[in-house]
Amino acid sequence: MWLTEDVDSFLKEFKLKVKVFNEINFYPRIKNTDALLELGITAKKRKEIILSLSIENYYRGPTKDTYPGKPDYFEFGTYFNGHEVYIKLGLGKFNKIPDCMSFHVAEHKLEYPLSIKKNDKI
């Protein structure tokens, strides 16, 4: 299935860029920084959560980024401490650190079209 391959390819490339740069560019939006407190996690744990994502966590995308020169982004979800967490990731510009635009408690129930456990807690 092409979508599964696209998501898998995106995750592999994202994780490779993180390994190369040893960093993720986290957008410092209040919603994102408040989520760390609300979820009781450290920045290090947030990075671990992101690096543990798989195609099963896929929510939607690719979606065209509104910022000029930025590649499409993908959206994922996972559960942490009883909360569903929404995560929006992009590869960033060529030869630059990858982006995490959103990391916060989901504002609505997410669907997981590639999950074997369809819409169950991952």
NORFEN-V627755 format. One record per pair of residues at least 6 apart in sequence whose C-alpha atoms are under 6 Angstrom apart, sorted by the first residue. I is the first residue (numbers start at 1). J is the second residue. Records with the same first field share a line. If there is no record, write none. Layout:
I=J, J
This chain:
14=91
24=98, 99
25=98, 99
26=100
27=101
32=103, 104
35=104
56=114, 115
57=76, 77
58=76, 112
59=75, 76, 111, 112
60=75
61=74
62=72, 73, 74
63=72, 73
64=72
65=72
70=92, 93
73=89, 90
74=88, 89
75=87, 88
76=87
77=85, 86, 87
78=84, 85
79=85
84=105, 106
85=104, 105, 106
86=103, 104, 105, 106
87=102, 103
88=100, 101, 102
89=99, 100
90=99
91=98
92=98, 99
111=119
112=118, 119
